């Protein structure tokens, strides 16, 4: 079992399918194990309750997202004793690096697909909570969303607006030379799934969120 990532809430391991399940149903397949680790600073009962709630929520989010056609990891198993989720390993290339190497036309094509995936996710009543191109993988020509640790069931316009606002900010930071065209393509893809009315609604909400941020900045400076 190989530790590939350690965050504040969880450790991520990569293991052979056969090694983990004891059967060779998927030869050569890897499995991601996400283990929500105990927090010593929290009261044990509260810590257990929080880790259980978050583990269950993430598994349910992934299951529902799959049902709505979102490209995301398949959940194989949920261990409620140790707070672990065994899920499909999406083996591909992160869009964060890939997008920077592609011609503009190809970049925008992928950005439209990002928008379609987010549209399906929002259609399912789910917000990702951490939409960045670091959490997107291209595999077999398809964009996959990963890392649903902050995802939640929330169909409000505010939550959806924040979700896309965070992506816009992330793209501005990582892909600053072309993010405006890229985010416009994201919205085009989003509209293909949710309709032009939904696009107009979400654009207005993003603008409102940004104006609130500018107001706070002015207040702080003042």
N, C-alpha and C positions, 0 to 999 in steps of 0.2 A: 504494500500500500504506500503510495507516494504522496506526500504532502505537497500540493501545488500552490496553495494560497492560504493565508491566515489573516482574517479580518477581526474587527472588534467583537463580532457576534458569533462567528463560526470559522471552522477549519474546513478546507476543501481538499479531499483526497481523490486520487485517480487509481483505480484498481482494475484488473482483468475481470471480465464478466464471469468467466469460469471459476476464477479464484474466489469471487464473492458469493456466487450462487451455488457453486459445486456442480454445475451442469454446463455443458458446452453447446448451448442452444445458438449462441451467436459467436462463432469463431473469430478471435481477434478483436472482438468488441471491448471497449473500455466503459467503465461505469464511474460516474462522479458520486462521491459520498460527501454530503454536506452535514457536518456535525455541529450543532449549536452547543457551544461549550458552556459549562456552568460559570457563573460570576460569583466570586467569593465575597464581593462587597455587598451583594444582595442577600436578604433573608432567604434561607433555603427554600421555603414553601413558595415565596413570591417568585424566586428565580425559576423554579420548576414550572410554575404556572405560566410565566411569560414565555419560556422556551417552548413549552408544549403548544401554547396558542399560536406562536409564530411558525412553528414547524407545520402544524395542521393547516394554517392559513396559506402558507406557501404551496403546500401540496395541492390544496383545493384550487388555488389560483391557477396553477399550471394545468390541472385537469380541465378546468373550465376554458382556459385559453386555447388548449388543444381542440376542445369541442367546437370552438368558434373559428377554427382554421388558422390560428396563429402558429407560426413556426417557432417552437420552443421545446425544451427538453421534455422527454416522456418520463413520467414517474414510474419506477419499477416497484419500489417498496418504501414504506414509511415505518420507522422504528420509534414508537412512542416511549419506549423505556429509556433509550439513550439519546433521543431527540435527533435522529438521523434520517435523511432522505437519500435514497439511492435513485439516481436519475441518469438519463442518457447523456453521454459525452458528445457534445457538438464539436466535432473535429473539423476545423476550417481555419480561415484567416480573419482576424479582427478587422472590422471596417475602419477603425481609427488609422491604421497604417495603410491598408489597401486603398482607401479613397484618395490618399495623397499621391499615389503612384499612377492613378488612372487618368486618361484624357477626360476633359470636362463633360463630354457627352455621356461617357460611361458613369461618371460620378453622379450626374443628375438622374440617370436611369436607376441607379441603386438608391438614391435618396427618395425617389418616387415609391420604390418598393418598401423602404423604411416607413413611409407615410401610410402605405396600405396595411402593413403589419400593425402599426399603432392604431389605425382605424378599426381593424378587427378586434384588437384588444379592448378599445373603448366601447365597441359595440357589445362586448361581453360584460360590460360594467366593471372593468378592471383598469386600474392605473398602475403603471410600472414603478414609479417612484424614483427611478435612477436611470432615465433614458440618456445614454451617451453612446457614442460610436465605439467605445471600449466594451460595451455590453451587447454588441451586435457581431455576429459571425456569419461569414459567407461560406456556405457549404453546398456543393453541387448546384451552384448558380442561384441558391435561395438564401435570402436574409433570415437569420434566426435571432430571436431575442433571448438573452440569457440573464442570469443573476436577478431573480425575482424576490430577493430577501426583503425589499422595502415595498413590494407590491401589495395592493389592497383592493377589496371590493368597494368601489365608489363610483357611482355613475353621475355625480354632480358635475355641472359645467365648471365650477371652480376647480375641482380636482383634476379634470381633464385639461383645463387651461394651464394649471401649474405643471402638469406632466410635460406638455409640449413647450412651455416656457423654459423649463429646465433643459430640454433638448436644444432649444435655440441658443441658450447661454453656453452650453457645452460645445456646440458646433462653432460658436463665435470664438471660443477660447482655443479649440483644437484646429479648426479649419478656417481661420480668420480671413484668409485671402479670398475665399469664395463662399463663405457661409450663407450670405444673403440669397444667392441663387440656389444653394443647396437646400436651405430651409423652405424656400418657395416651392421647390420640387417635392419636398416632404408634404407640404400642405396640398399640393395637387394630388398626390397619391392618397392622402387622407380623404379628400373629397370624392375620389373614385369609389371609396367604400361607404362613406357616411353621407355623401351628397353635398352640393354647393352650399345649401343652407347651414349645414353643420360646420362647414369651413368658415363661412362668414361669422358665425356665432363664436367659434373658437378663436378666430383672429381678433375679434373685438375683446374677448376675455383676456387674451395674451397682452393686448395693448393696455387694457385696464391694469393688469398685474404689473406691467412695466412702469406705468405712470405712478402706481402706488410706491414702487421702489424709488423712482426719481424724487417723489415727494419726501420720502424718509431721508434720502441723501441731502436734499436741500435743507430740511429741518435740522439735520445733524450739523451741517456746515454753518447754518444760521445760529 
